[in-house]
Amino acid sequence: MPKFPGLSGADVVRALRRLGFVQIRQSGSHILMRRAERGCVVPNHRELKLGTVNGILRQAGVSPDEFASVL
């Protein structure tokens, strides 16, 4: 399982867009991304903790290896 050190919210949004997600809306610093019926909320912060990134991937239904391939 790959590690994701030093990812920002913008990095995660960029990678999710490459996987086919689109930005639905933004409320404050939280961005709602959606692909088909799966969606996830990405906090737009400078650095995200590893547990936060893993939670985003779980919400989105994306495997860590698939995510790492588009970073």
VOFI-39673 format. One record per atom (N, C-alpha, C): residue in three letters; atom name; x, y, z. Coordinates in steps of 0.02 Angstrom, whole numbers, plus 32768, in hexadecimal, padded with zeros to 4 digits. Example, Ala and Ser with C-alpha at 12.3 -4.5 7.8 and 13.67 -1.06 7.14 Angstrom:
<nodes>
 residuo atomo   xx   yy   zz
     ALA     N 8294 7EE4 8186
     ALA    CA 8267 7F1F 8186
     ALA     C 8294 7F5B 8186
     SER     N 8282 7F90 8162
     SER    CA 82AC 7FCB 8165
     SER     C 8285 8002 818A
</nodes>
This chain:
<nodes>
 residuo atomo   xx   yy   zz
     MET     N 802A 7FC5 8000
     MET    CA 8000 8000 8000
     MET     C 802C 803E 8000
     PRO     N 8023 806A 7FCF
     PRO    CA 804E 80A5 7FCB
     PRO     C 803F 80D8 8001
     LYS     N 8072 80FD 8014
     LYS    CA 806A 8134 8044
     LYS     C 8061 8174 801C
     PHE     N 803E 81A4 8039
     PHE    CA 8031 81E3 8018
     PHE     C 8049 821C 8043
     PRO     N 808B 8227 8046
     PRO    CA 80A4 825C 8072
     PRO     C 809B 82A1 8053
     GLY     N 8088 82D1 807C
     GLY    CA 8086 8317 8068
     GLY     C 8055 8329 8032
     LEU     N 801C 8308 802E
     LEU    CA 7FEA 831A 7FFC
     LEU     C 7FBF 8353 8015
     SER     N 7FB1 8382 7FEA
     SER    CA 7F83 83B8 7FFC
     SER     C 7F3D 83A7 7FE1
     GLY     N 7F0C 83CE 7FF5
     GLY    CA 7EC9 83C4 7FDB
     GLY     C 7EC6 83CE 7F90
     ALA     N 7EEC 83FE 7F76
     ALA    CA 7EEE 840B 7F2E
     ALA     C 7F0B 83D0 7F08
     ASP     N 7F3E 83AF 7F25
     ASP    CA 7F5B 8374 7F06
     ASP     C 7F28 833B 7F01
     VAL     N 7F02 8332 7F36
     VAL    CA 7ECF 82FD 7F36
     VAL     C 7E98 830C 7F04
     VAL     N 7E82 834B 7F01
     VAL    CA 7E4E 835E 7ED0
     VAL     C 7E67 8353 7E89
     ARG     N 7EA5 8366 7E7B
     ARG    CA 7EC2 835D 7E39
     ARG     C 7EC4 8313 7E25
     ALA     N 7ED8 82E8 7E54
     ALA    CA 7EDC 82A0 7E46
     ALA     C 7E96 8283 7E3B
     LEU     N 7E66 8299 7E63
     LEU    CA 7E21 8280 7E5B
     LEU     C 7E04 8296 7E18
     ARG     N 7E14 82D2 7E02
     ARG    CA 7DFD 82E8 7DC0
     ARG     C 7E18 82BC 7D89
     ARG     N 7E57 82A6 7D8F
     ARG    CA 7E74 8279 7D5E
     ARG     C 7E52 8235 7D5E
     LEU     N 7E32 8223 7D96
     LEU    CA 7E0D 81E4 7D9B
     LEU     C 7DC4 81EB 7D86
     GLY     N 7DB0 8226 7D6F
     GLY    CA 7D6D 822F 7D56
     GLY     C 7D3C 8251 7D86
     PHE     N 7D54 8268 7DBE
     PHE    CA 7D29 828C 7DED
     PHE     C 7D21 82D4 7DD7
     VAL     N 7CE8 82F2 7DE6
     VAL    CA 7CDD 8339 7DD8
     VAL     C 7CCA 835C 7E19
     GLN     N 7CDA 839C 7E1C
     GLN    CA 7CCA 83C3 7E57
     GLN     C 7C81 83D9 7E53
     ILE     N 7C5B 83C6 7E85
     ILE    CA 7C13 83D7 7E87
     ILE     C 7C0A 841C 7EA6
     ARG     N 7C28 8425 7EE1
     ARG    CA 7C23 8466 7F03
     ARG     C 7C5A 846C 7F37
     GLN     N 7C5F 84A8 7F52
     GLN    CA 7C90 84B4 7F88
     GLN     C 7C6D 84DD 7FBD
     SER     N 7C76 84C7 7FFB
     SER    CA 7C5B 84EB 8034
     SER     C 7C95 84FA 8063
     GLY     N 7CAB 8538 8064
     GLY    CA 7CE5 854A 808C
     GLY     C 7D23 8529 806F
     SER     N 7D46 8502 8098
     SER    CA 7D83 84E1 8080
     SER     C 7D77 8497 806F
     HIS     N 7D39 8483 8068
     HIS    CA 7D29 843D 8058
     HIS     C 7D0B 8438 8012
     ILE     N 7D28 840C 7FE9
     ILE    CA 7D14 8404 7FA4
     ILE     C 7CF1 83C1 7F9C
     LEU     N 7CB5 83C2 7F7F
     LEU    CA 7C8F 8384 7F73
     LEU     C 7C9D 836D 7F2B
     MET     N 7CBA 8331 7F26
     MET    CA 7CCA 8313 7EE5
     MET     C 7C9B 82D8 7EDA
     ARG     N 7C89 82CB 7E9A
     ARG    CA 7C5B 8294 7E8B
     ARG     C 7C6D 8273 7E49
     ARG     N 7C66 8230 7E47
     ARG    CA 7C6C 8209 7E0A
     ARG     C 7C35 81D4 7E0E
     ALA     N 7C06 81D7 7DDE
     ALA    CA 7BCB 81AB 7DDE
     ALA     C 7BA6 81B4 7E21
     GLU     N 7B9B 817E 7E46
     GLU    CA 7B78 8185 7E86
     GLU     C 7BA6 818A 7EC1
     ARG     N 7BE9 8185 7EB6
     ARG    CA 7C1A 8189 7EED
     ARG     C 7C32 81D2 7EF3
     GLY     N 7C37 81E8 7F30
     GLY    CA 7C4E 822C 7F3C
     GLY     C 7C7C 822E 7F79
     CYS     N 7CA0 8265 7F80
     CYS    CA 7CCC 826E 7FB9
     CYS     C 7CD5 82B8 7FC7
     VAL     N 7CE8 82C7 8004
     VAL    CA 7CF5 830B 8019
     VAL     C 7D3F 8312 8026
     VAL     N 7D5E 8344 8005
     VAL    CA 7DA5 8350 800B
     VAL     C 7DB0 8392 802E
     PRO     N 7DD1 8392 8068
     PRO    CA 7DE2 83D2 8089
     PRO     C 7E1B 83F3 8063
     ASN     N 7E12 8432 8051
     ASN    CA 7E44 8456 802A
     ASN     C 7E76 8476 805A
     HIS     N 7EA1 844C 8077
     HIS    CA 7ED3 8463 80A7
     HIS     C 7F19 845B 8089
     ARG     N 7F4A 847B 80A8
     ARG    CA 7F8F 8477 808E
     ARG     C 7FAB 8430 8090
     GLU     N 7F9E 840C 80C7
     GLU    CA 7FB7 83C8 80CD
     GLU     C 7F82 839E 80EF
     LEU     N 7F75 8363 80D1
     LEU    CA 7F44 8335 80EC
     LEU     C 7F67 82FB 810E
     LYS     N 7F4D 82E5 8146
     LYS    CA 7F69 82AC 8169
     LYS     C 7F5A 826C 8142
     LEU     N 7F82 823A 814F
     LEU    CA 7F7B 81FA 812B
     LEU     C 7F36 81DC 8136
     GLY     N 7F1C 81DF 8173
     GLY    CA 7EDA 81C4 8182
     GLY     C 7EA3 81E9 815C
     THR     N 7EAB 822A 8153
     THR    CA 7E7A 8251 812E
     THR     C 7E7A 823D 80E4
     VAL     N 7EB5 8234 80C8
     VAL    CA 7EBA 821F 8081
     VAL     C 7E9B 81DA 8079
     ASN     N 7EAA 81AC 80A7
     ASN    CA 7E8D 8169 80A2
     ASN     C 7E41 816B 80A9
     GLY     N 7E26 8197 80D3
     GLY    CA 7DDE 819F 80DA
     GLY     C 7DBE 81B9 809A
     ILE     N 7DE0 81E8 8079
     ILE    CA 7DC7 8204 803A
     ILE     C 7DC4 81CD 8005
     LEU     N 7DF9 81A4 8002
     LEU    CA 7DFA 816E 7FD1
     LEU     C 7DC4 813A 7FDF
     ARG     N 7DB8 812D 801E
     ARG    CA 7D83 80FD 8031
     ARG     C 7D3F 8118 801C
     GLN     N 7D32 8159 8029
     GLN    CA 7CF3 8178 8014
     GLN     C 7CEB 8174 7FC8
     ALA     N 7D21 8181 7FA4
     ALA    CA 7D1E 8184 7F5B
     ALA     C 7D1D 8140 7F3B
     GLY     N 7D2F 810C 7F60
     GLY    CA 7D31 80C9 7F43
     GLY     C 7D6C 80BF 7F15
     VAL     N 7DA4 80E0 7F25
     VAL    CA 7DE0 80DD 7EFD
     VAL     C 7E16 80B7 7F24
     SER     N 7E38 808A 7F04
     SER    CA 7E6E 8065 7F26
     SER     C 7EAB 8092 7F2C
     PRO     N 7ED4 8087 7F60
     PRO    CA 7F11 80AF 7F68
     PRO     C 7F41 80A8 7F2D
     ASP     N 7F45 806D 7F0F
     ASP    CA 7F71 8063 7ED6
     ASP     C 7F58 808A 7E99
     GLU     N 7F17 808B 7E8E
     GLU    CA 7EFA 80B1 7E57
     GLU     C 7F06 80FC 7E61
     PHE     N 7EFE 8112 7E9E
     PHE    CA 7F09 8159 7EAF
     PHE     C 7F53 816B 7EA4
     ALA     N 7F80 8140 7EBB
     ALA    CA 7FC8 814D 7EB4
     ALA     C 7FDD 8151 7E6B
     SER     N 7FBB 812C 7E3F
     SER    CA 7FCE 812C 7DF9
     SER     C 7FBF 816E 7DD5
     VAL     N 7F92 8197 7DF1
     VAL    CA 7F81 81D6 7DD0
     VAL     C 7F9F 8213 7DF4
     LEU     N 7FC5 8207 7E29
     LEU    CA 7FE5 823F 7E4C
     LEU     C 801D 825D 7E23
</nodes>
